[in-house]
Amino acid sequence: MTAIRRAVVVAASTTALVSTGLVATAPLARAVDTSSAVVISEVYGGGGNSGATLKQDFIELYNKGTTPVDVSAWSVQYSAATGTTYAATPLTGSIAAGAYYLIGEGFGTGGTVDLPAADVTGTLNLSGTSGKVALSTSAT
């Protein structure tokens, strides 16, 4: 169970998260260096939607490596499923080995549960059904 699920399990079941727009990330074909220690572990685009549990979208990263990783020059980026341009949220700090990094994104008017304190906050409004999320080692 990921860090965000552990944090909200008291208020919502995993099934509720899935039914309100949890989007599992699939490997991007050759777009990501799979040897990287930091990976996208979870994407939630249903935050704030009508009937949603969470008030906010989020992206969660995980450092699967054995040393901390400085992400201060990195970003997460989002595009609509058929889009060709991306909007970015710059990252700050570092991710400890074996640790999660929570990026709080756009709010909606629905939802009842706040995210735990995010490591960084952006304003991206992720789709609850489809879209593309990229982890970049640059801000652009």
C-alpha positions in Angstrom: 0.0 0.0 0.0 1.5 3.4 -1.0 2.0 6.2 1.4 -1.0 8.2 0.2 -3.3 5.2 0.5 -2.0 4.6 4.1 -2.8 8.2 4.9 -6.3 8.2 3.7 -7.3 4.6 4.5 -9.1 5.8 7.7 -11.4 8.1 5.7 -11.8 6.1 2.5 -11.3 2.5 1.3 -9.0 1.7 -1.6 -12.2 0.7 -3.6 -13.5 4.2 -3.1 -10.3 5.7 -4.4 -10.4 3.4 -7.5 -14.1 4.3 -8.2 -13.4 8.0 -8.0 -10.7 8.3 -10.6 -7.5 6.6 -9.5 -5.5 6.3 -12.7 -2.7 3.6 -12.7 0.4 4.7 -14.5 1.6 2.6 -17.3 5.3 2.6 -18.5 5.9 5.2 -21.1 7.4 3.6 -24.2 11.1 4.5 -24.2 10.2 8.0 -22.7 11.6 7.2 -19.3 14.9 5.8 -18.2 13.7 2.7 -16.4 17.0 2.5 -14.5 16.1 5.6 -12.6 15.6 5.2 -8.9 12.7 7.6 -8.8 9.4 6.5 -10.4 5.8 7.7 -10.6 4.1 5.4 -8.1 0.5 6.8 -8.3 -1.6 9.3 -10.1 -5.0 10.5 -8.9 -7.0 12.7 -11.3 -10.4 12.6 -9.6 -9.7 15.0 -6.8 -12.5 17.5 -6.2 -14.8 15.8 -8.7 -18.5 15.3 -7.9 -18.7 12.2 -5.7 -14.9 12.1 -5.1 -13.4 11.2 -1.8 -10.3 13.4 -2.1 -10.5 17.2 -2.6 -7.4 17.4 -4.7 -5.6 15.7 -7.5 -2.1 14.3 -6.8 1.0 12.6 -8.2 3.1 10.4 -6.0 6.8 9.5 -6.6 8.8 6.7 -5.0 12.5 6.4 -4.7 13.2 2.7 -5.1 16.9 3.3 -4.8 19.3 3.0 -1.9 20.4 6.7 -1.8 18.6 10.0 -1.6 17.8 11.7 -5.0 17.9 15.5 -5.4 14.8 16.5 -7.4 15.2 20.2 -7.1 15.7 20.7 -10.8 13.0 18.2 -11.8 9.3 18.5 -12.7 6.2 16.5 -13.2 4.3 17.3 -16.3 0.8 16.7 -17.5 -1.0 16.7 -20.8 -4.5 15.7 -21.9 -4.7 12.3 -23.5 -4.6 13.7 -27.0 -2.6 16.8 -26.1 0.8 17.7 -27.5 1.8 20.3 -24.9 2.6 19.8 -21.2 2.1 22.0 -18.1 4.7 21.5 -15.4 5.0 21.5 -11.6 8.6 22.1 -10.5 9.9 19.9 -7.7 12.0 20.9 -4.7 14.2 19.1 -2.2 15.1 15.4 -2.3 13.5 12.0 -1.9 15.1 9.8 0.7 15.9 6.2 -0.2 12.7 4.0 0.0 10.6 7.1 0.5 7.5 8.6 -1.2 7.1 12.2 -2.4 3.7 13.7 -2.6 2.8 16.4 -5.2 -0.6 18.0 -4.5 -2.2 19.4 -7.6 -5.5 21.1 -8.6 -8.5 21.3 -6.4 -12.2 20.9 -7.4 -15.4 21.7 -5.6 -16.2 18.1 -4.6 -14.5 15.7 -2.2 -14.5 15.4 1.5 -11.0 14.4 2.5 -7.8 16.6 2.4 -4.6 15.1 1.2 -1.8 14.7 3.8 0.7 17.5 3.7 2.3 17.5 0.2 6.1 17.8 -0.4 5.3 20.3 -3.1 2.0 21.9 -4.4 1.1 22.7 -8.0 -2.0 23.7 -9.8 -2.4 21.1 -12.5 -5.9 19.9 -13.1 -5.6 16.2 -14.0 -8.4 14.4 -15.8 -10.2 11.8 -13.8 -10.3 9.3 -16.7 -7.3 9.8 -19.1 -4.2 11.9 -19.6 -0.4 11.7 -19.7 1.9 12.3 -16.7 5.7 12.6 -17.2 8.5 12.8 -14.7 11.3 15.0 -16.1 14.8 15.6 -14.8 14.4 19.2 -16.0 11.9 21.9 -15.2 10.7 22.1 -18.8 
